[in-house]
Amino acid sequence: MGALTNIATIARWEVKRTLTQMSRDTLPLAVVLFVLLVIVMGFAAQSGMHLQDGMYRAGVDDPMIAQLLASDNRFAVYELDRDTLWNNYRAFDLIVVRGQVYAIDSEKGKAAVKTLSRDYAKYTASVYNQQEDLFAAYPLWIDIQNVKSELDFSATQSGQYLSARPASGAPVPEGEVAEIPTPSPTLEFTMEELRSGLTQTEAGSSQISRYTEMLSPASGSGMGTFKTPSQLSPPLPFDSIILIFVFIFPLYFSSQFFMMSIMNERIERKGELLLSAPVTTTSIIVGKMLPYLIMMLAISAALTVYLKAPLTIILPLVPVILFFLASALVIGMVSRSFKELSFISIFFSTVATSYLFFPSIFANVHVISMISPLTLIILTLQGTAYTVTDYLFSTALFWLTAAVLFYFAARNFNEERLFSEHALVTRIREFMAASISEKHPFLSLFLLAGLAIPFVFMLQLMCLVLFFNLPMPLSLVLLIIFGAGIEELAKAAGIYTLYMQNPQFLSWKNLVIACGATAIGFLVGEKLLLFVTLAQISESVFGSILFLSLGVLWMPLLLHFGATVVFTITLKAGRVRWRIAGLLFATLVHCLYNLYFIMGWLK
């Protein structure tokens, strides 16, 4: 109970400090700006946005057409006689003479024609919707049945076409003739329900409604799964980008407050008071993090309630929230200034959002999408169930990386680390050095190599998402190079840290033992995580490149040991100045092994 009391007390202090951090001059200004923002938003909601008003100049000779164009604020309409229009046609983006449209040869003229075409389509739709017999106006109604069609890596791996080549002659039916029941000639909706649905679709913007419908699956047009041909639109893979703005960005920006709090503790040296208090480091970190964790969970819950989505949508977000908070904690601890903090946080946000966003582009298209928790959110919004295995597959790396980051932060949350002014690389090395025991250095190297596995897999999967859809030879070569480089960097980090801490430690005997401990730790962590979560990828040729063989353990162990020895010997021989060369040599050895392995020379 004492630890819980300490956590609650620190959390209250954190909330009070955040609320009172603004000065008396700043707080009223913030309130005024907020009130003005609400007023502007309300005005915009009632009167609309008018940035595009009068964008296109249109000249017409027919009052009916002038009335049609005048309904679109983007057109500045001029009703003139034909001779005047012809003599001054360059003064307009388009002119309509005797029902014919003429536009100037420019990008703006083409855009004006496209806008006019859409307005005319809406006009004809409104005329059709007013007909007494809708089935005469719309003789074809399409019942849309969504069928899941998800690719795995076998298509890319085999290098075959995903569809058959077009035949040179007329197609000839093959196989048995299957009887398909004739669809019902009537719809399960009344005429007025269909008319209301058509009117609602006509009033909405097709560019915006696709996103609102994606975020509000319960909202419908009143027509169910039925659509007219004009209402059909091809699905775009980038629709999932809206989830980044709706879910991920608010959570990421909320974590920035935690990052700033840690940085303020260091800059203003207020953290010394907490460090001198009779509380554990874990209680301090959890207490300071708790208000932001609750705030981020509340934001997720509010978005879920607003979208009328099931509460299970929060489950994939929890590890992402913890990952953001852990990263914010570490970034706040390693940055020397707010300028450096901004640079690191922007770089981190780019990488993190890319990892979350790029795989989700292929949701319902390719199994690679499952490495992103956003895909689980998309499936939940679509009403598609996912299994516990899918959840682990998507979120395991976020759980593990968050845990490792919290561990390193807790090990280094002391006065020496918090108030150090060393460079970024040096501070990262100091963070790792805090986890190396002087009594058990080889065990520490074993554990460090294992703890690096979640970060290695996350970077390798990011490379897989970027490269897997490229032509087969190029994708394999890029994966071989980047995958090998990431692994060798992770294995070299522990040994390099130990060498910088005590250069005399790496005798030839200790060198061999250290490389062996690193290789075994890396192999054990790699195989444990592969067997638990990444079977779908590890069984493909891409997994063979990134994660080596699952069946014969001595071969990857020998590779890890040999590549680590190459780096360590180069480091020992050339000192620190040869560390980059040693890393490149180790990567080259790893690449040669992968080439040797995938070309089938090892039976």
N, C-alpha and C positions, 0 to 999 in steps of 0.2 A: 504493500500500500504506500510505502514511503516513496518509491520510484514514481508511482502514478500521481501522487501529490506534487512531487517536484515537476513532473511534466506539465500538469495542469497549471501550476504557478508560472512556469516559464512561458507557457502558451498565452496566459492572460497578460503577462508583461509584453509579449510580442505584439499582441493586438493593441494594447494601450500605447505602446511606442509608435506603432504604425499610424494610429489615428491622431496622435499628438505631434507627429513629426512635422506637419505643415505649420508654418508660422501663422500668426493672427492676420497678417496681410494677405497671405496666399489663400487661406481657406475661403474668405468671402469672394475672392476673385474666381475660385474654382466653382463655387455655388452659382455665381452669376453666369459663368460660361455654360454650366450644365442647364440652367433655366433657358438660356438663349438657344442651346442645342435642341431642347424639347420643343420650343416654340417654332424653330425652323423646320424641324421634322414634322410637326403638326401642319404647318403651312404647306410644306411640300406634299404631304399626304392628301390634303384637300384640293390643292390647285395643280398638283403634278409638277414634274420637272420640265422646264421650258428651254433647255440649252440648245435644242435642235429646232426651235421655232424659226420659220422663214428660211430654212437652210437652202431650199431649192426654189428657184424662180420659174414659174410655169405660166405660159400664155395660152389661152384657149379662146375658141370662137363660139362655144356652145354654153349657154347658161346652165344646162343640166350637168355637163362635165365640170364646170366651174364649181357647182354646188358639191359635187362628189369630191373634188380635190380640196375644197375649203374645209372639209371635215377632218383633214389631216393637217395638224399645225406645222408640219415640216415644209409644207408648200406655201409660198407666197403667190397667190393666184391673181392673174391679170386677164380680164375679159376684154378682148380687142377684136377688131374686124380682121379678116384674113389678110388683106393687103398690108396692114400695119404689122401683123405678126411675121409675114414673110420678109418684109423690109428690115425688121429689127430682131431677127431670130437669134442673133449672137448675144443679145441682151438677156436671153433666157437660157435656163438649163435644158428645158424641153418645151415644145409647143405641140398643141393638139389642134389640127386643122382637118375639118370634115371627118372626124373620127379616126384620123391617122396620127400616130405619135412620131415626132421627129426630135431627136436629142443631139446636142453638140457632141463632138468626138473628144470626150475627156472622161476621166474617172468619175468626176462629179455628175456628168450627164448620164453615164451608165448607172450610177447609183440612183439617180432620180427616176430612171426608167424602171428599175427594179422595185423601188418604193411604190411607183404608180401601179405596177403589176400586182403587188400585194394588196393595195387598196381596192383595185378592181375585183380581185378575187374575193375580198371580204364583201364587197357590194353584191356580187352575184350570189354569194352564199346567203346574204340576208334576204335576197329576193326569193331564193329557193326555200328558205326556212318559213316564209310566209305562205307558201302554197298549201292548199287544203289537203292535198294528197302528197305526203312526204315521200311515199314509195314511188311516185311518178317522178318527183324531183331527184330522188336518190334511189335509183333502181338496184344498186349493189350495196349490200351491207356485209362487212367482213367481221367474222368472229375470231378474235386474236387469242391464240392459245400459246403461251410461252413454254418453250421446251428448253431444258438445260442442255447445253452442248459445250462441255468443257474439255479442252485439250490437255494432254500431258506432254512429257518430254519425248515420247516415242516418235511423234511426227517429225520434230526437229532433228532428233537423233538419227533417224533413218534417212533423212535428206530427201524424202519423197514429197510429191505434191499432196496438198490437203484435199484436193478435189480432182476428179478425173479430167484428163485432157479432152478438149472438145473434139467430137468425132467429125470426120470429113464428110460423111454422108448423113442421111436421115436416121434418127435413132430408131432402133428396133426393140419393141418390148420383149423382156425376158422374164422367166419365172412364172409362177402360178398367178392366176387372176384372183384377187381377193375381193370379196363383196363388202362394200362400204355402205352403211345405211344412209339413206337420203336425208339431208338435214331438213329440219322443220321449215315450212314456208313462212311461218309467222315468228315474230320476235316476242320475247317475254316482257316487253315494255309497251305501254300505251303510246298513242300518237303524241299526246301532249308531253309525256316524259322524254320522248325522242326530240321533240321540238325544243324543249327546255335545254336538253343536253347540247344540241346543235347551237343554240343561241349562246349558251355559256362558253362553248369552245370558240365561237366567233368573236366574243367580246374579249377573250383572253389573248395574251401575247404568246405566240408559239415559242419564242426564244426564252421566255421567262417561265411559262407554265411547265415546261419539261423539268425544271429544277424544283419548282414548288410541289409538283406531283411526286417527285423523287423523295422529297423531305416529308411529305404528308401523304403516305400511301392510302390513308383512309378517305382522302378527298377524291371524289370522282365526278365525272361529268353527267351522271344520271343515265348513261347509256351502257354501263357495265363494260364488258369486253368488246362490244360492237363499235366499229368505226366505219366511216365512209372512206373511200380511197383518198380523198383530199386531206384527211386527217392523219394519214400514215406518215411517219417520218422515220428515217433510219436511225438506229441507236448510235450514239457517239460514245466512245470509251472515256472521253474526258469529262463525262457527267459527274464522275465521282470526285472531281476537284472541289465541288461545292461542299463535300463533307470535310475537307481540309479547313475551309473557312468557318464552317458551322461548329465543328467539334474541336479540332486540333489547335487552331490559332488562339481561341480564348483560353484554353488550358496552358498553352505555352506562354502566353503573355502573363497569365496569373503566376506561373512559376518564376517570372522575372522579378516579382516583388520579393520572393524568398532569396533570390540571388543578390538583389540590392541590399537586403537586410544583412546578409553575411558580409558583404563588402563594406557596409557602413560600420559594422562591428570592428572590422580590421582597420579601416581608415581613421575612425575616431577613437580607436583603442578602447571601446566600451566592452569589448569581449573579455578584457582582463578581469572584470568583475564577476562574470559568469564562471570563468576558468578557476578563479580563486574560491568560488562557493563550494560547499560540501555536497556536490551533486556529481553524478557520473557524466562522462562525455555523451553516452547514449541518451541520457535524459535531456541534456542540453539540445542535442540535435533534434530529437523527436519533439521536444516542447516547442522549439522555434519553427519546426516544419508543420506542426499540427494545424494551426489556423489556415495555412495555405492549402493543406490537404483537404480540409473540410470545405474551404471555399471552392476548390476545383471540383470536388464531388457534388457540391450544391449546384454549380454551373451545369455539370453533366446531367444531373437530375432535372433541373429546370428545362433544359433543352429537350430532354426525353419527354417530359410532360407536355411541353408546348407542341411537339411533333406528334403527340398521341401514340408514341412508339412503346413497345414493351420495355419494362425496366431492365430486362436482361441485356439491353444494349449497353448498359454501363459496365458489364463484366469485361469486355475487351478494352475499355478505357482505363480501368484501374492500373494495370501494369504500365500503360503509357504515362499516366499521371505520376506514378512513382519514378519512372525513368526520367521524366522531366525534372522532378524535384531533386533526385540524386545528382543529375547533371548540373543543375543550378547550384547545388551545394558545392560540388567540386570546382566548378568554374569560379564561383565566388571566393574559394579558398586559394586558387592558384594565380589569380589575376593580381597584378601589382597596382593597377590604377583603373579608373573608370574607363579610360580610353582603351586599355587592353581588354577590359571586361566586355566592352561593346564589340570589339573585333572578334573575340572568341565566341561570344554568344551568337553573333550573326552567322559565323561559320558553322556553329553547332546546329542552329535552326535550319540552315540550308540542307545540311546532311540528314538531319532527323526527319524533316518534312519530305525530303526526297525518298527516304526509305519507306515512309508511310504512304506516300502518294503513288509513286511509280508502280509498285505491284498492284495496287487497287485499280489501276487503269484496266487490268486484264480480268477484273471480277466477272465471273460467269463465262469467261473465255478460255483461261488457261490456269492450270493448277499453281503456277508461280504466284498468282495473286494471293494465295493463302498465307504467305509469309508476312503480310501486313494485317494488323488488327482492324484496319479500316474495312477490309473485305468482310469481316464478320459483322460489322455495322451495316454494310450494304445488304448482306444476306438477311439480317434481322429486319431491316426496313422493307425488304421484298417479301417477307413472310416465309423465308426459306430457313429450315432448321440446319444446325451444324452440330457436329459431335464433339465429345470431350477431346478426342484426338486432334480435331481441327483447331480447337481452342489452344491446346498445348503447342501445336505446330505454329500458330500465329503469335502467341504471347510469351512463349518460354524464354526467348532471348531478351525480351524486355524485363521479365521478372529477374533473370539471372544478372544482366548487366546492372540493373538498379541495385541488386543486393551487393554486387562487387564494388560499385561506386560508393555505396553507404559504408561498406567495410573499410575501404581506403580512407574515406573522410573521417570515420571514427578513430582510426589509427593515428591520424595526423592532426586531429582537432586539439592542438595544444599551442602554447604561447610561442614556441620556437618556430612552428610552421605558419601560424596565422599571421605573424608580424614580420615574416622574412621578406626581403626585397630582392631575392634572386630572380634570375630570368626564368621564363616559362619552362623551357626544357629542363633546366636545373631543378626547378620545383617539382616537376613531374618525376624526375629521378629520385628526389628526396622522398616523395610520397611512396614510391616503390621500395626505397631503402628502409623505410620504417617497418616494412613487413618481412625483412630479411633478418633472421635471428643469428646472432654471433655464435651461439652454441650449436645451432642446427642449420647451417647455411644450405646444405644440400636438400634438406626437407623443405626449406623455404623456396628454393628454386623449383622443386617439384610442384609445390602449391601455386607459385606464381604462374608457372606455365599452364596449370589447369585453370586458374582463374582468368587467364587471357582468352580462353576458348570462346566464351560468348561474344566478345568483341570481334574476334577473328571471324566467326561465323556471320556476324551481322555485316561486316565489311564485305565478306566473300559473297553473301547473298545479294548485297547491293550490286556488286559486279555482275552477278548472274542475271539479275533483272535487266541490267543495261546491255548485256552482250548476248543473251541467249537467242534473241530473235534475229541476230545478224546471220549472214551466210555461214554455213557450217564450219569450213576450215578457219575462217577469221575468228569466229566466236570461240572456238577451242583454243586457238593460239593466245587470244587476249585473256581468257580465263586461266590458262596455264601460267602466264607471266604475272598477272595481278594476284591470283590465288597464292602462288609460290612466294611472291614478295611480301604479302601480308603475313603469311605464316612465319617466314624467317624473321621478320621484324618483331613479331610477338615473342618468338623463342629467344631472340638476341637481347631483348629488353632486360630480362632478369640478370643474365650474365654480365651485360654491360654495366648495369647498376652495381653489381657486386665488385666488378673490376675497378670502377671509379671510387668505390668506397674503400677498397683495400687492394691495390695493384699487386702486392706481394702474395696474395692468397692463391693466385692462379699458377701454382706449380704444375708440372706436367701431370702428376698424379691427380691433383685436385681438378685440373682441367678436364680429364677424362671422366671423373666422377660427376662433375658439375654438368657436363654435356649429357651424360647418361640420365641424371635426375631430371633435367629439363625435357629430354626426349620422352622419357617414361611418363612424366606428368602431362605433357602435351598429348600423348597418345591416349592415356586413360581418360582425360577430359573430353577429347575428341570423340572417342567411341561411345562413352556414356551418353553424351548429348545426341549423337547421331542415332543411336538405337532408340532413344526415347521419343525424339521429336521429328527428325528430318529424313525419315525413311523414303518418302515420296521423291525427294531430290537425290538422295544418296544412291538410290538404285539405278539412276540414269547415268549416261556417259558424262554429263556435267558433274554429277556427284563424284564420279570416279576421279575426275581431274581435281576437284576441290578437296575431297575428303579421303582420297586414296582407297585402297582395297579394304573391304569390311571382313573378308574371309581369312586372309593370310596376314596375321598381325606382325610377324617378324619383318616383313618388307617395309611397311611404313615406319616401324621402330628403327630399323637400320637407316632409313632415309633421314628421319628426324635427328638421329645421333650424328650421322655423317655430315649433314648440312650445318648443324650446330658446331661441330668440331672445326669445320672450315672457317666459320666466322670467328670462333674463339682463338684459333691459332693465328689468324690474320690480325686480330686485335692484340694478341700477346706479342707478335713479332713487330708490328708497326705502330704500336701504341694507339692513342686515340685518333690520330690523323688518318689511320687506315680503316676506321670503323665502317665508312661507307663502302669502301672497296670490299671489305669482308662480307658485308651484307649482300652486295651484288654477286660475289662469288658463290655464296650460299644459295641465293636465288637461282643462279645458273645451274647449280647441281640439282636443285629441286625440279627445275624445268626439264632438264635432261631425263631425270627419272620418270616424270610424268609422260614425256614423249615415249620413252621406252615401254612404259606400262600400257598406255592406251593403244599403241600400235600392234599390240598382241604378241610381242616377242616373249613375254612372260606367260607361260602356260600354267 
